[in-house]
Amino acid sequence: MTKILLLSDTHSYIDDDILKYVKQADEVWHAGDIGDLKVTDAIKALKPLRAVYGNIDDAKVRQEFPENNRFMCEGVDVWITHIGGYPNRYNVLIKEEINANPPKLFICGHSHILKVMPDKKLNLLHMNPGAVGKYGFHKVRTMLRFTIDGTDIKDLEVIEFKK
């Protein structure tokens, strides 16, 4: 059983409230728009991190993290990218690959809109944790926490902070 903390769109912001949840997780996944590597350095000092770069990230961030990160977590095929779209409206850059070889869990950021929804056509679960940074139009800062147990994705929680 693996406890995951999923966040995105930090835009260089990290604080003790976020790090409190990092400490409770087994792994942290970041879906891009990291901003400053101090964010990921703070997370990596506490827990294993899997991340991708986003559209605001500079060359330093892009050297450290890939655009797409596909991996297995226990029995779950996971794909994280920053600009991925939504079921039936995937980004043109990934549409062909996701249709040909869909993961079980597809994660993206970018929109600053928290959304968890099934894609019944591709038989996958789509997650966007919203934005936990302070920059952007969102009114509430959000992250997701869940557990992967074998092939099951369960115990999903939304974590909210005031902006």
Disulfide bonds with the S-S distance in Angstrom:
none
